Structures are given as C-alpha cells and as structure tokens.
Amino acid sequence: MEKRDICEIFGSNVFNDSVMKERLTDETYAAIKMAISEGKGIDRSIAGAVASAMKEWAIEKGATHYTHWFQPLTGITAEKHDSFIAPTDDGHIIMEFSGKELIKGEPDASSFPSGGLRATFEARGYTAWDPSSYAFVKDNTLCIPTAFCSYCGEALDQKTPLLRSMEAIEKQAVRIVHLLGFKDVKRVQTTVGPEQEYFLVDKDMYLSRPDLMYCGRTLVGSMPPKGQEMEDHYFGVLKPRVAAFMRELDEELWKLGVLAKTEHNEAAPAQHELAPIFTTTNIAADHNQLTMEMMKKVAEKHNLVCLLHEKPFDGVNGSGKHNNWSLTTDTGLNLLSPGKKPAENHLFLLTLAAVIAAVDKHQDLLRISVATAGNDHRLGANEAPPAILSMFLGEELTEMLSAIEKGVHRDDAQKTNMTVGAEVIPTIRRDNTDRNRTSPFAFTGNKFEFRMLGSASSVSDTNVMINTMVADVFAEFADRLEKADDVKEEIFAIVRDTMRNHGRIIFNGDGYSDEWKKEAESRGLLNLASTPDAVPHLADEKNIKLFSRHKVLSPTEIFSRVEIVLENYAKVLHIEALTLIDMMNRAVIPAITAYNDTLCCAVNSRRAVSNSLDTSVEEELIARLTAANTEIYKLTAELKNSVKAAEREADATKKARLYHDEVLKLMTDIRKYADSAEAVVSNDYWPYPSYGDLLFRV
C-alpha cells in the first residue's frame, strides 16, 4: 500500500473531527468541539443535527443499522442493532435516526453480569452516548460508543468508571499544575498505549482441539523437542501467512482510526505483538477492544485463529498487555517527562512521588485489576512479572530520589553517548534507565509501563485503579502545597516523606528470583498469588473510601464487581473442568487403551512365534501407560465430584476458593499423567494435534 493510500484510508470509517467539520453547521460543530474539549456533555438541542449528519454519512458508507456499542462487565463489547428504516403512510420507508436515539438506548440489562445490582426480572438498562469517542462504521453498522448503566444509575460497564476516574485525576492534576505556576493549563488527561500480545494457530488444528475451542487454552499438551529456548522467534522474519494477516489487520484498524504502529514476532513460537501510538485513555480502551475483535475477524480470513488467552500453551511464554500510562496537559506538557534536569523539575518530581506513593499504598488494587483465571497461569512465569507489586525506576532516578531523601544536593546525570566498537556505526545516546522485563510497574522514560495486565482483558479496569489512586495522592499533595509558605521546598519535603514511607516499593533487581520473594516479604509487600486471594480485597474499607471519595465507584458497585469477578473465575474453571473431563473420557483414555491393545497384540504375536523374542520394551510401555490411564480415570472421576461439590456452594468467594484449591489442583494432576502418556503414544493414536503442530505449522 502506498503512502497516499494509507493517508486516505486512515479514519475513513470514523465520524471524526474532519467529517464533523465538513457536515455540521459552524454553530453545531463549535458546540460539540467545545463540549468534547472541556469534557462536558452535549446539549440535547444539537443532538438532532449531529444524529442527522451521522446517519447520512453512515448510509453513504453502506450502513443500514446503528448500534450503541458498549462494554459490559463480560470483558468484551456488546451490540444491539436497529435499522434506520421507519414506515411511511403510503407503505414505503424512510431512513431515520433522531437525537434521542443517538443520546440514549435501552438494551435489556437482565442478561449481563450485574453482581446483584439487578434482579433477573428487572430488565431495564440504559446506554448513553460518549461523544469524546468517535462513532464509526463496522460491518454495515453505525457504532456509537456508549456507557451502560442500570435503571437506578449504577455502572454496569467498564467505560463509566473509567470516565469517572479520568475526571477525578484531571481535577486533582489541574490543582497540582496550577500550584506550580502552569496557570494556562485547563485540562490534564491520562494517555495509554496498550501493547497487545497474541498467538496465531491454524484454524483446522484449532477445530480439532476442544480445549482451545471452549476454553481458549490447551488443557493438555506435551512439549515438542523445541520450544522457545533458541530465542530465534523474537523479532524474527515474519512468515508469509503471518505477514499477510498483519497487513490486512493494519488496514482494517487504520480504517477505524486505530493508531496501529508496531508489529513483530514475540518470544514464543506462533506468538506476536501489536502496539499502537498513545491516545487518550477512554479512546485507547475503545481502540483496544476493536483491535482484539479485528484480530479474531481477520485471522479467520487467513484460515487462522487468534488466541488471546493469557496462557494458551504450557511451557512457553503467555501473552500480556503492557499498559503504558502517562499524563499530559492540553498545552502539550507531559507530567512524567524528566527533562534535562529532573532533580530540578519540580512537576516531574511531584508526579513521580505521587505514583510511587499510590502504587505502594494500593498494591492490592493493581493486582485486583489483572485478576483473572487465565492471568493467574501467567503471572510469575518467565515472561511475566510476579504477582508481587514493585516499581522499577532505574539507578539514576533511584539515586536522585535517595539523595533528596537524605537532603543531599545531587547534580543531574546527563545522558551519555556510547559506541559499539565499530567506527562505521554512529554514536548513539544511552538512556539513564535500562528496561526491566521482570518489573510489574516500570518507568520507561516519560511514562510507566504496567506489565501485569493479561492479553484478553480490557485496559479499563487497570486504568480505573491507576487514575483513582494517583488522583487520591495528588489531592493529598495539593492540600499540602496550598498550605505551604514555600511551594518548592514543600515539594522536596513531599519527596522525602514519600521515599521514607513508600520507598519499599522500589526494586530495580530481578523480580523472578526467589531472593526477591523473601525480600518482598520482609519489606511487607503483598503477595496475592491468585484471583481468590486478591479480589475480595476490593471491598476493603480503605478501597471503599477511596472510590467513594472520588466518586468513581459506589460501595454497591464495588461489591457487585467482587461478585462478578469471582463468579467469572468459577465459571471459567467450571467450563475448563468439564472440557477436560470430556476430553479424557471420550478421547484420551480410549486412545491410550487402544494403543495399549496394539502393544499387547504385538507382545502376544511375538510370544506365539517364540518365547525367546524380547518384548521388554512393549511390556514397559504397557505398564507405564496402564498406570497413567488408571490415574487419569481415577482423577477424572474425582474431578467430576469436585466440580459438583463446588457448584453446590452458593457463596461466590467460597466457590472461587473451592475451584482454585480443589478443582484446579485435580486438573493439574490429570494433565501431568495425560502429557506423560502423549509423549509415548503413537501419533496415529493420539486424538489431538500436538504442541509441535500448533506452534510450528502456521
């Protein structure tokens, strides 16, 4: 595709600023621009004009329907399509779309997760237009990004708390920048760039694996002779089939205004990554949902399947979603940019201290924000940070903060040049901080990279947590600065207090090491290893007060989310357990039995010829497979009973705990025996495509 073609298709299916400027009257365009730039709602008086222009544009793009596109607490998006048609008295139709239909929709709310906020018979819910996120056309449908709430106004989605948290941090950040002399700043927005990891597997092989179809991950699978140990896949040359998929994915995303920028092979075989350019957080969340949807849709066209599960294959890297978070003003100032002299950059120091304090005080919230059944398999493995929260700042920044803590003046270290030993290679600038892949929350130049988020999750929950907890610390700092006689001296006092009270969260070493786990415990850091360990803490008193204080989540909404996440955890493991039971009973046990029968026939045939013929190999295999099959059969029966016992538990917390402690353990034990059997059973007998087939035959 030529450069001109890319520029022409980018945003071509988006009702963006240029389209609005062309199709709306000057008065209407100015009104909607002002509302968006100031973060205020759209006046109903102009909604009709916007709806009319939006409809005409969408019809020209081939749209016949419209939908309020929203993000319920399922983790994916939802749509209810209505056509534009309206009957006329003469038996014909006209195409209509009113301002009322643009602003509000009424989907049935009873079938979405509500955590007890709504009874099943209380069906009414509302979707409300989010004008700060542009409408777009997808699959001949005009999609209008919206929030989703109950009849009584409680948030039933991921967008509403995100928008509230963005308002909360903006309010406090504006206080901060004004106190530091930046009086021209009107708005401070959080920006996010979510790097998306994923796997691509052959569709035909996928359809032969019930575990991939129903669960998104393999429940059994013996490792092939080669995994990722050669480190030859990372940034490797793209295979033609993968390259074709990526080209089409880019084009489809660009049409939707998604700033897809970087793509490459990841560490594991068949694993890849896509990274966008940073944008405002709620738009980044919308775009990431579109990205995941388009990955799956485009993969189908290439007879591939895109796996977004956090750990689809045991023994190789899983997939995360790195949440790159920063703060910028409407005047172009990045609050996390150190500048040439970070030790004298008061805004940077204050913002850095706020993030340090927030992460230490609210380790639980960050862990909760990434708590899913799938991500529990990934955290702590060699490609993901541990479940223990810590922050990486690098040696230069850590030393600078330590000097401030001790009251010692320290000259700023300048970036140094480095050479690679060959004169033909130009001198390059070396950053003051390295990258730490083992750190959950790492400073990477002018932003923080939160690496714990799972690949299948929405980025909304994580950013609700980050925005709210940083807003709370900003409020505390602003209160101190407003009372201070000397603002700059008070900033250094705040940094000193932050390092003394919260410096324990800073760790620049190897987060995978056993030594760190011991040290983290001695520092008093949390280690919430699993979803059932973490999620109940959302309803702790300190968290209820935090979210209530900033009007991000009400106590009722918090309790509902605890219920929803734990219920989802139990449901995921329930489906996985039933799938594993079915795979064992209907395929694996019969396959082992059939292969054993073949071995027995071989032994009998040889003995019939001569008792002196050696059958020790066959007999050893028979013994091993018989023992494995016996254990699989016995454990599968136990698993079935364990699932029934867990399902009888009504309390969501207790049920999740049963699934974690009992069901998951039995599934792991069954897998051990099934994988050992797969390693010796002939390929002609094993019922499923192997890891080698799935990982290396795309």
C-alpha positions, 0 to 999 in steps of 0.5 A: 500500500502506498503512502497516499493510500494509507493517508486516505484510508486512515479514519475513513470509517470514523465520524471524526473531527474532519467529517464533523467539520465538513457536515455540521453547521459552524454553530453545531460543530463549535458546540460539540468541539467545545463540549468534547474539549472541556469534557462536558456533555452535549446539549440535547438541542444539537443532538438532532443535527449531529444524529442527522449528519451521522446517519447520512454519512453512515448510509453513504458508507453502506450502513443500514443499522446503528448500534450503541456499542458498549462494554459490559462487565463480560470483558468484551463489547456488546451490540444491539442493532436497529435499522434506520428504516421507519414506515411511511403512510403510503407503505414505503420507508424512510431512513431515520435516526433522531437525537434521542436515539443517538443520546440514549438506548435501552438494551435489556440489562437482565442478561449481563453480569450485574453482581446483584445490582439487578434482579433477573426480572428487572430488565431495564438498562440504559446506554448513553452516548460518549461523544469524546469517542468517535462513532464509526462504521463496522460491518454495515453498522453505525457504532456509537460508543456508549456507557451502560448503566442500570435503571437506578444509575449504577455502572454496569460497564467498564467505560463509566468508571473509567470516565469517572476516574479520568475526571477525578485525576484531571481535577486533582492534576489541574490543582497540582499544575496550577500550584506550580505556576502552569496557570494556562493549563485547563485540562490534564488527561491520562494517555495509554498505549496498550501493547497487545500480545497474541498467538496465531494457530491454524484454524483446522488444528484449532477445530480439532482441539476442544480445549482451545475451542471452549476454553481458549487454552490447551488443557493438555499438551506435551512439549515438542523437542523445541520450544522457545529456548533458541530465542530465534522467534523474537523479532524474527522474519515474519512468515508469509501467512503471518505477514499477510494477516498483519497487513490486512489487520493494519488496514482494517484498524487504520480504517477505524482510526486505530493508531496501529504502529508496531508489529513483530514476532514475540518470544514464543513460537506462533506468538506476536505483538501489536502496539499502537501510538498513545491516545487518550485513555477512554479512546485507547480502551475503545481502540483496544477492544476493536483491535482484539475483535479485528484480530479474531475477524481477520485471522479467520480470513487467513484460515487462522485463529487468534488466541488471546488467552493469557496462557494458551500453551504450557511451557512457553511464554503467555501473552500480556498487555503492557499498559503504558500510562502517562499524563499530559496537559492540553498545552502539550506538557507531559507530567512524567517527562524528566527533562534535562534536569529532573532533580530540578523539575519540580512537576516531574518530581511531584508526579513521580512521588505521587505514583510511587506513593499510590502504587505502594499504598494500593498494591492490592488494587493493581493486582485486583485489576489483572485478576483473572483465571487465565492471568493467574497461569501467567503471572510469575512465569518467565515472561511475566512479572510476579504477582508481587507489586514493585516499581522499577525506576532505574539507578539514576532516578533511584539515586536522585530520589535517595539523595533528596531523601537524605537532603543531599544536593545531587547534580543531574546525570546527563545522558551519555553517548556510547559506541559499539566498537565499530567506527562505521556505526554512529554514536548513539545516546544511552538512556539513564534507565535500562528496561526491566522485563521482570518489573510489574510497574516500570518507568520507561522514560516519560511514562510507566509501563504496567506489565501485569495486565493479561492479553484478553482483558480490557485496559479499563479496569487497570486504568480505573485503579491507576487514575483513582489512586494517583488522583487520591495522592495528588489531592493529598499533595495539593492540600499540602502545597496550598498550605505551604509558605514555600511551594518548592521546598514543600515539594522536596519535603513531599519527596522525602516523606514519600521515599521514607514511607513508600520507598519499599516499593522500589526494586530495580533487581530481578523480580523472578528470583526467589531472593526477591520473594523473601525480600518482598516479604520482609519489606511487607509487600503483598503477595496475592498469588491468585484471583481468590486471594486478591479480589475480595480485597476490593471491598476493603474499607480503605478501597471503599473510601477511596472510590467513594471519595472520588466518586468513581465507584459506589460501595454497591458497585464495588461489591457487585464487581467482587461478585462478578469477578469471582463468579467469572473465575468459577465459571471459567474453571467450571467450563475448563473442568468439564472440557477436560473431563470430556476430553479424557473420557471420550478421547484420551483414555480410549486412545491410550487403551487402544494403543495399549491393545496394539502393544499387547497384540504385538507382545502376544504375536511375538510370544506365539512365534517364540518365547525367546523374542524380547518384548521388554520394551512393549511390556514397559510401555504397557505398564507405564501407560496402564498406570497413567490411564488408571490415574487419569480415570481415577482423577477424572472421576474425582474431578467430576465430584469436585466440580459438583461439590463446588457448584453446590456452594452458593457463596461466590468467594467460597466457590472461587476458593473451592475451584482454585484449591480443589478443582484446579489442583485435580486438573493439574494432576490429570494433565501431568499423567495425560502429557506423560502418556502423549509423549509415548503414544503413537501419533496415529493414536493420539486424538489431538494435534500436538504442541509441535503442530500448533506452534510450528505449522502456521 
